[in-house]
Structures are given as structure tokens and as C-alpha cells.
Amino acid sequence: MKRGTCIVFVFLFILSVTSCKKNSFESMGTFTVNRHEGYTEVGDGIGRRFILVPREKEIPANIGNAIVIRTPVNRVIAYSTCDISFLIGFGILEEVLVGVTVDKSRWSNEFIKESLDSGKIVFIGDSSMINYELMKKVQPDVVFTWDSGIIPVLDELKIPTLITNPELAMGLEAQIKYVKFIAPFFHKAKEAELFCDKFMKTAEEIKAKADTAKERPRVIWGDVYNKRVLVEPRNAWVSELVRLSGGIYELDDVEGASCLEITLERFFLAGKKADIMFTYRSPRTGINTKRQLSIENPVMGQIRPMTEGDIYFPKDIYYESYHKLDDIMMEIASILQPEIFGEPEYKYFLKLK
């Protein structure tokens, strides 16, 4: 996606001039939104076409193999907490969310926890063990998921399925504008514009302030398991945000899908130089201290963030807060450049001791 420092410059230039104002056709990485008179055509994370038609409008002719969804959508099953966070941001969570694949113990949102108890929202099973009979009983208008493997089953059940995870990692500009892909399903285009403008202004502010940084911390972002290393590649939004915030991303030669697997040796080379590591490991996964992390994988004990630097992990609320992407971006910038952005408030991240 990006080759060399000249492309990084182009990205920063685009951030400074790109507007979030509504156009007839827009792309957010893999995702697309094309507005027509009387309906909206969208493309999901694997390029499948959907025609979104208001309930009072006629379905347009000559739509080919596109799948028709009546809008606004009233009943949603969502796999991703990111997608659910925008339902929160739009103020429609209580009206439309009817099913999830994350059990009660892993939620911070009190309404979702209470609704799982009352049955207003149904836990349809872990993403690897979906109860399709229960899903059918819930009668969703649409399922938002990252798992393309369920499409044949849901086609049989005549349940429209949107893939909301792209094959390649989503860049920062695409992540900022992703809210505009979700919005037309709920007739929330105006709200999406406000979110997008707010996120973009924060990115521009971070860039302007970070240009004054005297020192640039070296950063890695990923997870080390017993036999696997998964990292965020250079084209992921968090990696681009590191660079935007005045940091150096030590895995800038790695490109591809989010949580991309690399060799332990490559990770170790980056880890020896890094000052800061962000990991998705946390007390929820049994990791409470740096020492526990190093015991689980001895290589971790030899990287610089473990011995001289810092390791940060996201709090549970992070995964439910993409409608507050501006706050998340600013907190990451504060962690990297506290002298410029002020000390972080640690709303979304904590430091591993």
C-alpha cells in the first residue's frame, strides 16, 4: 500500500487537505458508498454489492446480483465491538442491537450487559461456535461480521451478511471515514459527517503539534505467543498514527493484514530498538505484569520495552469506543509525546508494570 518515505509524505498531505464532506461516491479502503437518487449502493470488506433502499421507496431495476437491504435497518446482529460502538455513537444501540458474539463478562457497556440478562440482546455463541438456529429465531435484518465463512449458511437462511473487516489492514484515513460506511444502513449520514470531521481535525492537530517533536520514540505493536508473533503492519491505522504522532514504527517493512504473522526473529530485531510496545495482551488474557509476559515467552524478556522502555495494553473500554476515535488517537499521541500533548489520562490504555 505504501512504499518508502515519499508515500508517507503523500499520506500526511492527504490528511491535511481531505474533507469528510459527502460526495456521491466515496471509498474507505476496501469499503465503498455510492449515493443515488432514491437508494445507496455500498461495497463491503470483500467487495460484495448491496443496495440500500428506504422502506417507502421502490427497489430500482437492473441491480444485477446486488443484495437489497431495506433501510433504516431495525434489527442487527454484530460480531465486532467496533461496529457496535458506532451504534452507540449514533444513539440507536438500544433500538437496533439484537444479537452479539461477545459474552456478558467481556462487556463494559451496562445496557448491553443488562440486555443480555433480560434477553433483549441475545448471545448467539462465540464467533467460532455460532448457534444458527438461535440466530434465525432472532430474525435480524442484517448481520455485521468479519467472518466470510458464514455467508453460505446465512444465504440459506436468507439473512443479509455484511463483511466489515477488510482483507488488508485499514489505514488511518480509512479508519477515520469508516463511520460513513455504517451510517447509510441507519439513515445517519449527517451524524457520520460530524464524526468524520471531528476525527479528521484531531488527526490534523496531532500532525501539526508532532512536527515540533525533538525526539521520536521507536514503537512496535503486536502480540507474542508461544509459537506465533502477530503484529500490526505499516499500513494499519495504529502504525500510521504512530508516525503521525512523532514516533518511528520499527515494523515499517511489514505490510498486509491486521494482526499479521511474522517471524520471531524479525520481531526480536524490532524489539531490541523499540522504546515502547503496544500489545493486546492484558490481565483479561492472564498477563498482569511484564514478568508474566516474559515468562510466557522468554524472547519478550530480551526486548527493550521490557527492560528499559514501556509496554501498554488497551483497556476493555477501548474496543467499545471507536465512536470516540479522536480521544483514542489523542491518548496514543500523549503516550508517545507527553511533553507536547500532555500526560495521558489512561482512559483507553494502561501501562504494564
VEXDOSE-69669 format. One record per residue: chain; residue number from 1; x, y, z of N, C-alpha, C in turn; residue in one letter. Coordinates in steps of 0.1 Angstrom, whole numbers. Example, Ala and Ser with C-alpha at 12.3 -4.5 7.8 and 13.67 -1.06 7.14 Angstrom:
BEGIN
A/1/132/-57/78/123/-45/78/132/-33/78/A
A/2/128/-22/71/137/-11/71/129/0/79/S
//
This chain:
BEGIN
A/1/8/-12/0/0/0/0/9/13/0/M
A/2/19/13/8/28/24/9/42/20/7/K
A/3/49/27/-2/63/23/-5/72/35/-2/R
A/4/80/34/8/90/45/10/85/57/17/G
A/5/94/66/20/90/78/28/82/88/20/T
A/6/84/88/6/76/97/-2/62/94/-1/C
A/7/58/81/0/44/78/2/38/82/15/I
A/8/47/81/26/43/86/39/40/101/38/V
A/9/48/108/31/46/123/29/32/125/22/F
A/10/30/117/12/17/119/4/5/117/14/V
A/11/6/106/22/-5/104/32/-7/115/41/F
A/12/4/121/46/2/132/55/-4/144/48/L
A/13/0/146/35/-5/157/27/-20/155/25/F
A/14/-24/142/22/-38/139/20/-46/142/33/I
A/15/-40/139/45/-47/141/57/-50/156/59/L
A/16/-41/165/54/-42/179/56/-52/185/47/S
A/17/-55/179/36/-64/185/26/-78/178/24/V
A/18/-78/165/28/-90/157/25/-102/162/34/T
A/19/-113/164/28/-125/168/35/-134/155/37/S
A/20/-142/156/48/-152/145/50/-165/148/44/C
A/21/-166/159/37/-179/163/32/-185/152/22/K
A/22/-198/151/22/-205/140/15/-203/142/0/K
A/23/-199/131/-7/-198/131/-21/-207/119/-26/N
A/24/-210/119/-39/-219/108/-44/-212/95/-43/S
A/25/-199/94/-45/-191/82/-43/-179/84/-34/F
A/26/-178/75/-24/-166/76/-15/-161/62/-12/E
A/27/-148/61/-10/-142/49/-6/-135/50/8/S
A/28/-135/40/15/-129/39/28/-120/27/28/M
A/29/-109/27/21/-101/15/19/-109/6/9/G
A/30/-112/-6/14/-120/-16/6/-135/-12/5/T
A/31/-140/-5/15/-154/-2/16/-157/10/7/F
A/32/-169/9/1/-174/20/-8/-188/24/-5/T
A/33/-192/36/-7/-205/41/-6/-208/50/-19/V
A/34/-219/46/-26/-222/53/-38/-237/57/-37/N
A/35/-239/70/-36/-253/75/-34/-260/78/-47/R
A/36/-272/73/-48/-280/76/-60/-293/82/-56/H
A/37/-301/86/-65/-314/92/-62/-323/80/-58/E
A/38/-327/80/-45/-337/70/-40/-330/58/-34/G
A/39/-317/56/-35/-311/44/-29/-296/47/-28/Y
A/40/-289/38/-20/-275/39/-18/-269/25/-21/T
A/41/-258/25/-29/-251/13/-31/-238/12/-23/E
A/42/-236/1/-16/-223/0/-8/-216/-13/-12/V
A/43/-203/-12/-10/-194/-24/-11/-188/-28/2/G
A/44/-189/-40/6/-184/-44/19/-169/-48/19/D
A/45/-164/-54/29/-149/-56/30/-144/-66/20/G
A/46/-152/-74/14/-147/-83/3/-153/-79/-10/I
A/47/-158/-67/-11/-163/-62/-24/-177/-66/-29/G
A/48/-185/-72/-20/-198/-76/-23/-207/-64/-24/R
A/49/-217/-63/-34/-225/-51/-36/-238/-53/-28/R
A/50/-243/-42/-22/-255/-41/-15/-263/-29/-20/F
A/51/-276/-30/-22/-284/-18/-25/-293/-15/-13/I
A/52/-291/-3/-7/-298/1/5/-310/10/0/L
A/53/-322/5/2/-334/11/-3/-343/15/9/V
A/54/-346/28/10/-356/32/21/-369/24/20/P
A/55/-375/21/31/-387/12/31/-398/18/22/R
A/56/-399/31/21/-410/37/13/-407/38/-2/E
A/57/-395/34/-6/-391/36/-20/-392/22/-27/K
A/58/-393/23/-40/-393/11/-48/-379/6/-51/E
A/59/-377/-7/-52/-364/-13/-55/-360/-9/-69/I
A/60/-349/-3/-72/-345/1/-85/-343/-12/-94/P
A/61/-345/-9/-107/-344/-20/-117/-329/-22/-121/A
A/62/-325/-33/-127/-312/-35/-132/-301/-34/-121/N
A/63/-303/-41/-110/-293/-40/-99/-283/-52/-100/I
A/64/-285/-61/-110/-276/-72/-111/-277/-82/-99/G
A/65/-266/-86/-94/-265/-96/-83/-264/-89/-70/N
A/66/-266/-76/-69/-266/-69/-56/-276/-74/-47/A
A/67/-274/-74/-34/-283/-78/-23/-290/-65/-18/I
A/68/-304/-66/-18/-312/-55/-13/-314/-55/2/V
A/69/-312/-44/8/-315/-43/23/-324/-31/24/I
A/70/-335/-32/31/-344/-21/34/-339/-13/46/R
A/71/-340/0/45/-334/9/55/-345/19/60/T
A/72/-343/24/72/-333/21/81/-334/7/87/P
A/73/-322/0/89/-322/-13/95/-327/-12/109/V
A/74/-335/-22/113/-341/-21/127/-336/-32/136/N
A/75/-330/-43/130/-325/-54/139/-312/-58/134/R
A/76/-302/-57/142/-288/-60/139/-281/-70/148/V
A/77/-275/-80/142/-265/-88/149/-251/-84/145/I
A/78/-243/-81/155/-229/-76/152/-219/-84/159/A
A/79/-209/-89/151/-197/-96/157/-188/-86/164/Y
A/80/-185/-75/157/-174/-66/161/-179/-55/170/S
A/81/-171/-53/181/-174/-42/191/-172/-29/184/T
A/82/-163/-28/174/-161/-16/166/-174/-11/160/C
A/83/-181/-21/153/-194/-17/146/-204/-13/157/D
A/84/-204/-20/168/-214/-17/178/-211/-4/185/I
A/85/-199/0/185/-195/13/191/-202/25/183/S
A/86/-203/23/170/-209/33/162/-225/34/164/F
A/87/-230/22/167/-245/22/171/-246/31/184/L
A/88/-236/30/193/-236/38/205/-235/53/201/I
A/89/-226/55/192/-224/69/188/-236/75/181/G
A/90/-243/68/173/-255/72/166/-267/74/175/F
A/91/-266/68/188/-277/69/197/-288/59/194/G
A/92/-285/48/187/-295/38/183/-292/24/189/I
A/93/-282/23/197/-279/10/203/-291/3/208/L
A/94/-298/9/217/-310/3/224/-321/-1/215/E
A/95/-322/6/203/-332/3/194/-329/-8/184/E
A/96/-317/-10/180/-314/-19/169/-306/-31/172/V
A/97/-297/-31/183/-289/-43/185/-297/-54/191/L
A/98/-297/-66/185/-305/-77/190/-296/-90/192/V
A/99/-283/-90/188/-275/-101/190/-260/-98/189/G
A/100/-252/-105/197/-238/-103/198/-231/-117/199/V
A/101/-218/-117/196/-209/-129/198/-199/-127/209/T
A/102/-201/-117/217/-192/-115/229/-201/-116/241/V
A/103/-196/-125/250/-205/-128/262/-205/-117/272/D
A/104/-214/-117/282/-216/-107/291/-203/-103/299/K
A/105/-195/-112/302/-183/-110/311/-173/-100/304/S
A/106/-174/-99/291/-164/-91/283/-169/-77/279/R
A/107/-181/-74/284/-186/-61/280/-184/-51/292/W
A/108/-182/-38/288/-182/-27/297/-195/-20/297/S
A/109/-202/-19/286/-214/-12/284/-225/-18/293/N
A/110/-231/-10/302/-241/-15/311/-254/-19/305/E
A/111/-258/-12/294/-270/-15/288/-269/-29/281/F
A/112/-258/-32/275/-256/-45/268/-256/-56/278/I
A/113/-249/-54/289/-249/-64/300/-263/-67/305/K
A/114/-270/-56/308/-284/-58/313/-293/-64/303/E
A/115/-291/-61/290/-299/-66/280/-296/-81/277/S
A/116/-284/-85/279/-280/-99/278/-287/-107/289/L
A/117/-288/-101/301/-295/-108/312/-310/-109/309/D
A/118/-316/-98/304/-330/-98/302/-335/-105/289/S
A/119/-325/-107/280/-329/-114/267/-332/-104/256/G
A/120/-332/-91/259/-334/-81/249/-323/-82/238/K
A/121/-311/-85/242/-300/-88/233/-296/-102/235/I
A/122/-294/-110/225/-291/-124/226/-276/-127/223/V
A/123/-270/-135/231/-257/-140/228/-258/-153/220/F
A/124/-255/-151/207/-257/-162/197/-246/-172/197/I
A/125/-236/-171/206/-225/-180/206/-212/-173/203/G
A/126/-201/-179/207/-188/-174/203/-187/-174/188/D
A/127/-179/-165/182/-178/-165/168/-174/-178/161/S
A/128/-167/-186/169/-163/-199/163/-174/-210/165/S
A/129/-184/-207/173/-195/-217/176/-208/-210/175/M
A/130/-212/-205/164/-225/-198/163/-237/-207/163/I
A/131/-247/-204/170/-259/-211/171/-268/-205/160/N
A/132/-268/-211/148/-276/-206/137/-291/-207/139/Y
A/133/-295/-217/146/-310/-218/149/-314/-206/157/E
A/134/-306/-202/167/-309/-191/175/-308/-178/167/L
A/135/-298/-177/159/-297/-165/150/-309/-163/142/M
A/136/-314/-174/136/-326/-174/127/-338/-169/136/K
A/137/-339/-174/148/-350/-171/157/-350/-156/160/K
A/138/-338/-150/161/-337/-136/165/-342/-127/153/V
A/139/-342/-132/141/-347/-125/129/-340/-112/127/Q
A/140/-327/-112/125/-320/-99/122/-323/-94/108/P
A/141/-323/-81/106/-324/-76/92/-310/-77/85/D
A/142/-299/-77/93/-286/-78/87/-277/-83/98/V
A/143/-266/-90/94/-255/-94/103/-242/-87/99/V
A/144/-236/-80/108/-223/-74/105/-213/-83/111/F
A/145/-203/-88/103/-194/-98/108/-181/-97/100/T
A/146/-170/-102/106/-157/-103/99/-155/-117/93/W
A/147/-164/-126/96/-163/-140/92/-170/-143/79/D
A/148/-163/-143/68/-169/-146/55/-173/-160/54/S
A/149/-168/-169/62/-172/-183/62/-186/-186/65/G
A/150/-193/-176/71/-207/-179/75/-217/-175/63/I
A/151/-211/-169/53/-220/-163/42/-229/-174/36/I
A/152/-223/-186/32/-232/-196/26/-244/-201/35/P
A/153/-241/-202/48/-251/-206/58/-262/-195/59/V
A/154/-258/-183/60/-268/-172/61/-275/-169/48/L
A/155/-269/-172/37/-276/-171/24/-287/-181/24/D
A/156/-285/-193/29/-296/-203/30/-307/-198/39/E
A/157/-303/-191/50/-313/-186/59/-319/-173/55/L
A/158/-314/-168/43/-319/-155/37/-317/-143/47/K
A/159/-305/-143/53/-301/-132/62/-290/-125/55/I
A/160/-292/-112/52/-281/-105/46/-269/-104/55/P
A/161/-257/-105/49/-244/-106/57/-234/-96/52/T
A/162/-230/-86/60/-220/-76/56/-207/-80/63/L
A/163/-196/-80/54/-183/-83/59/-177/-69/63/I
A/164/-174/-67/75/-170/-53/80/-155/-53/83/T
A/165/-148/-63/79/-133/-64/81/-127/-65/67/N
A/166/-117/-56/64/-111/-58/51/-100/-68/51/P
A/167/-96/-73/39/-85/-82/38/-72/-76/42/E
A/168/-69/-64/38/-57/-57/42/-61/-48/54/L
A/169/-51/-45/62/-53/-36/74/-58/-23/69/A
A/170/-67/-17/77/-73/-4/74/-63/7/78/M
A/171/-60/16/68/-52/28/71/-59/38/79/G
A/172/-52/49/83/-58/58/93/-69/66/86/L
A/173/-67/71/74/-78/78/67/-90/70/66/E
A/174/-88/57/62/-100/48/60/-106/45/73/A
A/175/-99/44/84/-104/41/97/-113/54/102/Q
A/176/-108/65/99/-115/78/102/-128/78/95/I
A/177/-128/74/82/-140/75/74/-149/63/75/K
A/178/-145/53/82/-153/40/82/-167/43/87/Y
A/179/-169/52/96/-182/55/101/-192/58/90/V
A/180/-187/63/79/-196/67/67/-201/55/60/K
A/181/-194/44/62/-199/31/56/-210/25/64/F
A/182/-210/27/77/-220/21/86/-233/30/85/I
A/183/-231/43/84/-242/53/85/-254/51/76/A
A/184/-252/48/63/-264/47/54/-274/35/58/P
A/185/-269/25/65/-278/15/70/-289/20/79/F
A/186/-285/31/86/-294/36/97/-299/51/94/F
A/187/-296/56/82/-300/69/78/-293/79/87/H
A/188/-280/78/90/-273/86/99/-261/93/92/K
A/189/-263/97/79/-253/103/72/-248/116/78/A
A/190/-257/124/83/-253/137/89/-244/135/102/K
A/191/-249/125/110/-241/122/122/-227/117/118/E
A/192/-226/109/107/-213/104/103/-204/115/98/A
A/193/-210/125/92/-202/136/87/-196/144/100/E
A/194/-203/145/110/-198/152/122/-187/143/129/L
A/195/-189/130/130/-179/122/135/-166/123/127/F
A/196/-168/122/114/-156/122/105/-149/135/105/C
A/197/-156/146/105/-149/159/107/-141/160/120/D
A/198/-148/155/130/-141/156/143/-128/148/144/K
A/199/-129/136/138/-117/127/138/-106/133/129/F
A/200/-110/138/118/-100/144/109/-93/156/115/M
A/201/-101/165/121/-95/176/128/-85/172/139/K
A/202/-88/162/146/-79/157/156/-66/152/150/T
A/203/-67/144/139/-55/139/132/-47/151/127/A
A/204/-53/161/122/-46/173/117/-39/180/128/E
A/205/-46/181/140/-40/187/152/-28/180/156/E
A/206/-29/166/157/-18/158/161/-6/160/152/I
A/207/-8/160/139/3/161/129/10/175/131/K
A/208/2/185/132/8/199/134/17/200/146/A
A/209/12/194/158/19/195/170/31/186/170/K
A/210/30/174/164/40/164/165/52/168/156/A
A/211/50/177/146/61/182/138/71/189/146/D
A/212/68/193/158/77/201/166/85/191/175/T
A/213/83/178/175/89/169/184/104/169/182/A
A/214/111/170/193/126/169/193/131/155/192/K
A/215/124/146/199/128/132/199/116/123/194/E
A/216/120/112/188/109/104/182/111/90/188/R
A/217/102/86/197/103/72/203/100/61/192/P
A/218/107/50/194/106/39/185/95/29/191/R
A/219/86/25/182/74/18/187/72/5/179/V
A/220/67/-5/186/62/-18/180/48/-20/185/I
A/221/40/-28/177/26/-30/181/23/-44/177/W
A/222/21/-53/187/17/-67/184/17/-76/196/G
A/223/16/-89/194/14/-99/204/24/-110/202/D
A/224/30/-115/212/39/-127/211/32/-138/219/V
A/225/30/-150/212/25/-162/219/36/-172/219/Y
A/226/33/-184/223/43/-194/224/50/-197/211/N
A/227/42/-198/200/47/-202/187/44/-192/176/K
A/228/37/-181/180/33/-171/169/36/-157/174/R
A/229/39/-149/164/40/-134/166/31/-127/156/V
A/230/22/-119/162/12/-112/154/14/-97/156/L
A/231/16/-90/145/19/-75/146/10/-67/137/V
A/232/9/-54/140/2/-45/131/12/-41/121/E
A/233/8/-42/108/18/-38/97/18/-23/95/P
A/234/27/-19/87/29/-4/84/16/2/79/R
A/235/8/-5/72/-4/1/66/-16/1/75/N
A/236/-15/-4/88/-25/-4/97/-27/11/103/A
A/237/-39/14/107/-41/28/112/-33/31/124/W
A/238/-31/22/133/-24/25/145/-9/27/142/V
A/239/-4/20/132/10/23/128/12/36/121/S
A/240/2/40/113/2/53/107/1/64/117/E
A/241/-7/61/127/-9/71/138/4/73/146/L
A/242/11/62/148/24/63/155/33/73/147/V
A/243/34/72/134/42/81/126/37/95/127/R
A/244/24/96/126/17/109/126/20/116/139/L
A/245/21/109/150/23/114/163/38/116/167/S
A/246/47/115/157/61/118/160/68/106/165/G
A/247/63/94/162/71/82/165/77/75/153/G
A/248/85/66/155/91/58/145/86/44/146/I
A/249/80/38/136/74/25/137/84/15/132/Y
A/250/89/6/141/100/-3/139/97/-15/130/E
A/251/84/-16/126/80/-27/117/75/-21/104/L
A/252/82/-11/99/77/-4/87/80/-12/74/D
A/253/86/-23/75/88/-31/63/78/-42/62/D
A/254/69/-43/72/59/-53/72/46/-47/67/V
A/255/39/-54/58/27/-49/52/17/-60/49/E
A/256/4/-57/51/-6/-67/48/-18/-66/57/G
A/257/-23/-78/62/-35/-78/70/-32/-73/84/A
A/258/-42/-69/91/-41/-65/105/-38/-78/113/S
A/259/-30/-77/124/-25/-88/131/-18/-98/122/C
A/260/-9/-94/115/-1/-102/105/9/-110/112/L
A/261/11/-122/108/21/-131/115/34/-129/109/E
A/262/45/-127/117/58/-125/112/67/-135/121/I
A/263/80/-136/117/89/-145/124/93/-139/137/T
A/264/96/-148/147/101/-143/160/114/-135/158/L
A/265/122/-139/149/135/-132/147/133/-118/142/E
A/266/123/-116/133/120/-102/128/115/-93/140/R
A/267/106/-99/148/101/-92/159/112/-88/169/F
A/268/121/-98/171/131/-95/181/141/-84/176/F
A/269/143/-83/164/152/-72/158/145/-59/161/L
A/270/132/-58/158/125/-46/161/124/-43/176/A
A/271/122/-53/184/121/-51/198/133/-47/205/G
A/272/145/-50/199/157/-45/205/159/-30/204/K
A/273/153/-24/194/154/-10/191/143/-2/197/K
A/274/131/-8/200/119/-1/204/120/5/218/A
A/275/114/16/220/112/22/233/99/19/239/D
A/276/89/17/231/75/15/235/69/3/227/I
A/277/62/-6/234/54/-16/228/40/-15/232/M
A/278/31/-16/222/17/-18/225/13/-32/222/F
A/279/6/-38/231/2/-52/230/-13/-54/233/T
A/280/-19/-64/227/-33/-67/230/-34/-76/242/Y
A/281/-23/-81/246/-23/-90/258/-26/-81/270/R
A/282/-34/-87/280/-38/-79/291/-42/-88/303/S
A/283/-46/-82/314/-50/-90/326/-61/-100/322/P
A/284/-70/-96/312/-81/-105/308/-75/-118/302/R
A/285/-63/-117/295/-57/-129/289/-47/-135/299/T
A/286/-47/-131/311/-38/-136/321/-24/-130/322/G
A/287/-22/-118/316/-10/-111/317/-12/-98/325/I
A/288/-6/-98/337/-8/-87/346/5/-79/348/N
A/289/16/-85/344/29/-78/346/39/-81/335/T
A/290/49/-73/334/60/-76/324/66/-89/327/K
A/291/67/-93/339/74/-105/343/66/-117/337/R
A/292/52/-116/339/44/-127/334/45/-129/319/Q
A/293/47/-117/312/48/-117/297/61/-124/293/L
A/294/72/-121/301/85/-127/297/86/-141/301/S
A/295/78/-146/311/78/-160/315/71/-168/304/I
A/296/60/-162/299/53/-169/289/61/-171/276/E
A/297/69/-161/273/78/-162/261/91/-155/265/N
A/298/102/-163/267/115/-158/271/120/-147/262/P
A/299/117/-147/249/122/-137/240/117/-123/244/V
A/300/105/-123/250/100/-110/254/108/-104/265/M
A/301/115/-112/273/123/-107/283/135/-100/278/G
A/302/138/-101/265/151/-95/260/148/-83/251/Q
A/303/136/-79/249/133/-67/241/134/-54/250/I
A/304/137/-43/243/140/-31/251/128/-26/258/R
A/305/115/-26/253/104/-21/261/102/-29/274/P
A/306/107/-41/275/106/-49/287/116/-44/297/M
A/307/128/-41/293/139/-38/302/141/-23/305/T
A/308/140/-15/295/142/-1/297/130/8/293/E
A/309/121/3/285/110/11/280/97/8/287/G
A/310/86/10/279/73/8/284/64/-1/275/D
A/311/55/-9/281/46/-17/274/32/-13/278/I
A/312/23/-10/268/9/-6/271/0/-16/265/Y
A/313/-12/-17/271/-23/-26/266/-36/-18/267/F
A/314/-45/-21/258/-58/-14/258/-67/-20/269/P
A/315/-74/-10/275/-85/-14/285/-97/-20/277/K
A/316/-106/-27/284/-117/-32/278/-126/-22/270/D
A/317/-127/-10/276/-135/0/270/-130/5/257/I
A/318/-117/3/254/-111/7/241/-119/1/230/Y
A/319/-122/-12/231/-128/-19/220/-143/-15/217/Y
A/320/-149/-8/227/-163/-3/225/-163/12/223/E
A/321/-152/18/219/-151/32/219/-146/38/205/S
A/322/-148/31/194/-144/36/182/-152/49/177/Y
A/323/-163/51/183/-171/64/181/-164/75/188/H
A/324/-154/72/196/-145/83/202/-131/81/197/K
A/325/-130/79/184/-117/77/178/-107/89/180/L
A/326/-113/101/180/-105/113/183/-98/112/197/D
A/327/-105/108/207/-100/106/220/-89/95/220/D
A/328/-92/84/214/-82/73/213/-69/78/206/I
A/329/-70/85/195/-58/90/188/-50/99/197/M
A/330/-57/108/204/-50/118/212/-43/111/224/M
A/331/-49/101/229/-43/94/240/-30/87/236/E
A/332/-31/80/224/-19/74/218/-8/85/216/I
A/333/-12/96/211/-2/107/208/4/112/222/A
A/334/-4/112/232/1/116/246/11/106/251/S
A/335/8/93/249/17/83/253/31/85/246/I
A/336/31/88/233/43/89/226/50/102/228/L
A/337/43/113/230/49/126/231/42/134/242/Q
A/338/44/130/255/37/136/266/42/151/268/P
A/339/54/155/264/58/168/265/50/178/256/E
A/340/45/172/245/38/180/235/23/180/238/I
A/341/18/168/241/3/166/242/-2/165/256/F
A/342/7/165/266/4/164/280/4/149/284/G
A/343/4/147/297/4/133/302/-9/126/298/E
A/344/-8/114/294/-21/107/291/-30/105/303/P
A/345/-43/105/300/-53/103/311/-56/88/313/E
A/346/-51/79/304/-53/65/305/-67/61/306/Y
A/347/-75/67/297/-89/62/296/-90/49/288/K
A/348/-81/47/279/-82/36/270/-70/26/270/Y
A/349/-59/31/276/-47/22/277/-42/23/291/F
A/350/-35/12/295/-27/12/308/-13/7/305/L
A/351/-5/10/314/9/6/313/11/-7/321/K
A/352/18/-16/315/21/-29/321/33/-27/331/L
A/353/31/-30/343/41/-28/353/52/-40/353/K
//
